[in-house]
């Protein structure tokens, strides 16, 4: 079952098209990596899912219920962590979570139990300082606790690790990994190593459309053995290869990558031999998330 199903979503701001027929399918209990460059439309998509922006056309369905702009009944299924969460800084973490539970209508006993449970989950169980003294990582962890307060079926996290140090990033990723059995996680990010570490499924967003999506393991298996890297001895030879085979991607000073589906290996070897191009390396490589993302955004 898909917890989130987006069909042919369009959104523009003035003359700028941000979403151009986006289709997205997020399976239940997956950790779904929504990958795209800065400005690719990830945040716009999420705000439209939340009913905060009105789509020009298209449909969004959450837990089999259609999202309607201005009527945010589907938000009862959603927990949301924005890229920069805001808090009442004079409160402590327990006070803030109890407040969140109160405004959502939770009973006092349930609020207390849920607050204690979530603060332990995010590593803030013994924290009694006011939020104004929290580090960025502590605020992100409190933000996740807030987003989980009402036991959502879909947890949306917008760039949750983008401004954190390696330790902070690991803490956030470990928390998201631990809640997979409780909810479906939609993780918006451009940090590919985070996706490879915890995500079960991925979608690559480019120019307002999803260029590739599916289970991460299936996508890697599909492209296994197709990518090659070639390194020339000098820049002049590298440029000759790029001009002859335009879908080659430059990945370092004199190093190029290509896919056999774009350029046949035999044709490239024949070209290199005919022109006596000096090579330092030619090898087949295993696909990485970075190489797959580059392929989507290069085309």
C-alpha distance (Angstrom), angle and dihedral (degrees) to the residues before:
residue distance angle dihedral
X1 . . .
X2 3.80 . .
X3 3.80 113.6 .
X4 3.81 89.7 -166.5
X5 3.80 125.2 28.9
X6 3.82 121.2 179.4
X7 3.80 120.2 -176.3
X8 3.83 127.4 -167.5
X9 3.80 95.6 -28.9
X10 3.81 117.3 -172.1
X11 3.80 128.3 -175.4
X12 3.78 132.2 164.1
X13 3.79 134.9 177.0
X14 3.79 108.1 -149.3
X15 3.79 107.3 -52.8
X16 3.80 93.8 -15.7
X17 3.80 117.4 97.5
X18 3.79 109.1 -150.9
X19 3.82 102.1 168.2
X20 3.80 116.4 31.2
X21 3.79 107.6 -177.0
X22 3.78 100.8 -38.3
X23 3.81 117.8 -168.5
X24 3.80 119.7 -170.5
X25 3.80 133.3 169.6
X26 3.82 118.6 -170.9
X27 3.83 114.6 -170.9
X28 3.78 120.0 -138.1
X29 3.83 114.8 -93.3
X30 3.79 93.0 10.7
X31 3.79 126.2 130.2
X32 3.77 97.6 -132.0
X33 3.79 120.4 -161.5
X34 3.81 111.3 -149.2
X35 3.79 100.8 -164.2
X36 3.77 128.9 -168.6
X37 3.77 144.1 129.5
X38 3.79 119.9 -92.1
X39 3.80 107.5 -75.5
X40 3.80 94.4 20.7
X41 3.82 94.3 121.6
X42 3.80 103.2 -94.8
X43 3.80 95.9 127.5
X44 3.81 91.9 42.6
X45 3.81 88.9 54.2
X46 3.78 92.0 50.3
X47 3.79 94.4 47.9
X48 3.80 88.9 50.4
X49 3.81 90.2 51.0
X50 3.80 87.9 53.0
X51 3.81 91.8 50.8
X52 3.80 91.8 -116.3
X53 3.81 93.0 117.3
X54 3.79 126.8 42.0
X55 3.78 114.9 -127.7
X56 3.80 118.0 -135.0
X57 3.80 88.6 -136.7
X58 3.78 141.2 -23.5
X59 3.79 135.0 71.5
X60 3.81 136.5 -92.1
X61 3.81 121.2 -164.1
X62 3.81 123.7 -173.0
X63 3.80 119.6 -172.1
X64 3.82 88.5 -15.2
X65 3.82 92.4 -53.9
X66 3.81 122.8 112.4
X67 3.80 119.1 -121.2
X68 3.81 112.7 -125.9
X69 3.80 120.4 -167.1
X70 3.79 111.5 -116.4
X71 3.81 92.0 13.3
X72 3.78 103.0 80.3
X73 3.79 100.2 179.6
X74 3.82 89.3 129.0
X75 3.81 88.8 63.4
X76 3.80 88.3 79.2
X77 3.82 84.7 77.1
X78 3.81 94.2 50.0
X79 3.79 137.6 81.7
X80 3.80 114.0 -169.2
X81 3.80 132.3 -159.4
X82 3.83 111.1 -174.8
X83 3.79 120.8 -152.2
X84 3.82 90.7 -104.0
X85 3.83 108.7 26.8
X86 3.81 117.5 -156.3
X87 3.80 126.0 -146.9
X88 3.79 142.0 177.2
X89 3.79 94.8 -94.9
X90 3.81 95.1 -158.0
X91 3.83 90.8 64.0
X92 3.78 128.6 84.2
X93 3.82 119.4 -125.5
X94 3.86 93.7 -101.3
X95 3.81 91.0 47.7
X96 3.79 91.6 50.7
X97 3.81 94.8 49.1
X98 3.80 92.3 46.3
X99 3.82 87.9 51.2
X100 3.83 90.8 51.3
X101 3.78 90.5 50.0
X102 3.80 91.6 49.3
X103 3.80 95.4 53.2
X104 3.82 90.3 49.9
X105 3.81 90.8 53.9
X106 3.80 100.6 -108.0
X107 3.80 116.3 158.1
X108 3.80 117.6 -109.5
X109 3.81 96.7 -109.6
X110 3.79 92.1 46.3
X111 3.83 90.5 48.5
X112 3.78 92.2 53.4
X113 3.79 94.4 48.1
X114 3.81 94.2 44.4
X115 3.79 92.1 46.7
X116 3.82 92.4 52.8
X117 3.82 91.9 45.3
X118 3.80 94.3 50.8
X119 3.79 96.5 43.7
X120 3.80 88.7 54.0
X121 3.81 89.9 48.0
X122 3.81 93.5 54.5
X123 3.79 95.9 40.5
X124 3.81 97.8 -107.6
X125 3.79 98.6 106.1
X126 3.80 94.2 115.7
X127 3.82 96.6 36.2
X128 3.81 113.2 116.7
X129 3.81 101.9 161.0
X130 3.79 121.3 110.0
X131 3.80 117.1 -94.1
X132 3.83 92.0 -114.2
X133 3.81 87.7 74.1
X134 3.82 95.4 49.8
X135 3.79 122.5 116.5
X136 3.82 120.3 -125.0
X137 3.79 90.3 -100.1
X138 3.82 92.7 50.9
X139 3.80 90.1 50.4
X140 3.82 90.6 51.0
X141 3.80 90.2 51.2
X142 3.80 91.2 48.7
X143 3.80 88.2 48.0
X144 3.80 90.6 56.4
X145 3.80 90.4 49.2
X146 3.81 89.7 51.6
X147 3.82 91.1 48.7
X148 3.81 90.9 51.8
X149 3.81 95.6 45.6
X150 3.80 95.9 99.7
X151 3.82 95.0 42.7
X152 3.82 95.3 -111.1
X153 3.76 123.1 -157.8
X154 3.82 90.0 -143.3
X155 3.81 123.8 38.5
X156 3.82 112.7 -163.7
X157 3.81 116.8 -162.8
X158 3.80 118.5 -174.8
X159 3.83 110.8 -156.1
X160 3.84 92.7 -36.4
X161 3.83 96.0 174.6
X162 3.81 103.0 32.9
X163 3.83 97.6 108.7
X164 3.81 99.4 32.3
X165 3.79 131.7 105.3
X166 3.85 118.7 -118.3
X167 3.81 93.3 -90.7
X168 3.80 92.4 49.1
X169 3.80 91.6 47.3
X170 3.80 91.6 51.9
X171 3.81 91.5 50.1
X172 3.81 92.6 52.4
X173 3.80 93.6 45.5
X174 3.81 91.8 49.0
X175 3.81 89.8 52.9
X176 3.81 92.7 49.7
X177 3.80 90.4 48.3
X178 3.80 91.1 51.3
X179 3.84 94.9 55.0
X180 3.80 97.3 52.5
X181 3.80 92.9 104.0
X182 3.80 90.6 53.0
X183 3.80 100.1 46.6
X184 3.80 147.6 -4.1
X185 3.80 113.3 -95.5
X186 3.80 123.3 -147.4
X187 3.81 106.7 -168.4
X188 3.79 117.8 -168.4
X189 3.80 112.1 -161.2
X190 3.78 148.3 134.0
X191 3.83 92.8 -151.5
X192 3.79 101.3 101.7
X193 3.80 96.1 -171.4
X194 3.82 89.2 61.7
X195 3.79 90.2 53.8
X196 3.80 93.5 49.2
X197 3.78 90.1 50.1
X198 3.81 100.5 55.3
X199 3.82 113.7 2.0
X200 3.80 124.3 106.9
X201 3.81 95.1 -174.3
X202 3.80 134.7 25.4
X203 3.79 142.8 -168.1
X204 3.80 125.8 -165.7
X205 3.80 114.4 -143.4
X206 3.80 118.1 -157.9
X207 3.81 130.3 161.2
X208 3.79 92.3 -9.4
X209 3.81 97.8 -52.9
X210 3.79 136.0 85.8
X211 3.79 107.2 -109.5
X212 3.80 97.6 -174.6
X213 3.80 134.9 3.0
X214 3.78 141.4 164.6
X215 3.78 141.5 88.8
X216 3.80 109.9 -21.1
X217 3.80 92.3 -132.1
X218 3.83 92.1 51.0
X219 3.81 93.1 48.6
X220 3.80 92.3 50.4
X221 3.81 91.4 47.0
X222 3.81 91.4 50.3
X223 3.80 93.1 55.1
X224 3.79 96.9 37.1
X225 3.79 112.2 132.1
X226 3.81 95.7 8.3
X227 3.79 99.0 98.8
X228 3.80 123.5 82.2
X229 3.78 132.8 -179.0
X230 3.77 125.0 -151.0
X231 3.81 126.4 -172.4
X232 3.80 121.6 -163.7
X233 3.79 126.4 -154.8
X234 3.80 93.3 -122.7
X235 3.80 141.6 18.4
X236 3.80 94.2 -111.8
X237 3.80 92.4 61.9
X238 3.79 90.9 44.4
X239 3.82 89.7 54.8
X240 3.82 91.5 49.0
X241 3.81 90.0 54.7
X242 3.80 92.5 47.7
X243 3.79 91.7 51.0
X244 3.80 92.5 49.1
X245 3.81 94.8 43.1
X246 3.84 106.7 31.7
X247 3.80 96.3 -176.9
X248 3.78 91.4 64.5
X249 3.82 110.3 113.2
X250 3.80 121.6 -142.3
X251 3.80 109.2 -131.6
X252 3.81 100.0 169.3
X253 3.81 139.2 -1.2
X254 3.81 97.7 -63.5
X255 3.79 100.4 0.0
X256 3.81 125.2 104.9
X257 3.78 134.0 -174.6
X258 3.80 128.3 -155.7
X259 3.78 141.0 169.6
X260 3.78 123.0 -124.1
X261 3.79 88.4 -133.3
X262 3.83 87.6 63.2
X263 3.80 101.1 37.1
X264 3.82 126.1 15.5
X265 3.80 112.4 -122.9
X266 3.82 91.4 -136.0
X267 3.83 91.2 56.1
X268 3.79 91.5 51.3
X269 3.81 93.1 47.4
X270 3.79 90.3 49.1
X271 3.82 90.8 50.1
X272 3.82 92.1 48.5
X273 3.81 91.8 49.6
X274 3.79 94.6 47.4
X275 3.79 93.2 51.4
X276 3.82 95.4 37.7
X277 3.79 92.7 -126.4
X278 3.81 111.5 -176.5
X279 3.81 111.9 -126.5
X280 3.76 130.4 -164.0
X281 3.80 94.9 -174.5
X282 3.80 143.9 3.4
X283 3.78 117.3 176.1
X284 3.77 144.3 151.1
X285 3.82 112.5 -117.6
X286 3.77 134.7 -161.0
X287 3.82 112.7 -110.3
X288 3.80 118.1 -100.5
X289 3.76 128.3 -166.1
X290 3.79 88.2 -110.9
X291 3.80 93.1 55.0
X292 3.81 91.6 47.6
X293 3.80 90.9 49.4
X294 3.79 90.7 49.0
X295 3.79 90.0 52.1
X296 3.81 92.0 53.0
X297 3.80 95.2 46.4
X298 3.83 94.4 40.6
X299 3.80 95.9 59.7
